[in-house]
């Protein structure tokens, strides 16, 4: 089943397979080439090429969980930005 929905900030995806299995990816930013997520519970920034993210959705490597509430997303985004500043 091809998932044609557009990706949105605040969406949470469960990672079912691969190096990040057991993590949840929360989409923080989307640009032309990448989907930028905060992986929880590790609290690490992950930049996934858009086509890889889409392929993961379409092959059940990742699966949609829910849309995060705005108030909780503010905390997630703050953590993401803090991590980005530390890494630069």
DAUR-V451503 format. One record per backbone hydrogen bond with DSSP energy under -1.0 kcal/mol. CO is the residue of the C=O (numbers start at 0). NH is the residue of the N-H. If there is no record, write none. Layout:
BEGIN
{{CO;NH} {CO;NH}}
END
This chain:
BEGIN
{{7;10} {9;67} {10;26} {11;64} {12;24} {13;62} {14;21} {17;20} {19;22} {22;14} {23;39} {24;12} {25;37} {26;9} {28;35} {32;49} {33;30} {34;47} {35;27} {35;28} {36;45} {37;25} {38;42} {38;43} {39;23} {43;38} {45;36} {47;34} {48;52} {49;53} {50;54} {51;55} {52;56} {53;57} {54;58} {55;60} {55;61} {60;15} {60;16} {62;13} {65;11} {68;72} {69;73} {71;75} {72;76} {73;77} {74;78} {75;79} {76;80} {77;81} {78;82} {79;83} {80;84} {81;85} {82;86}}
END
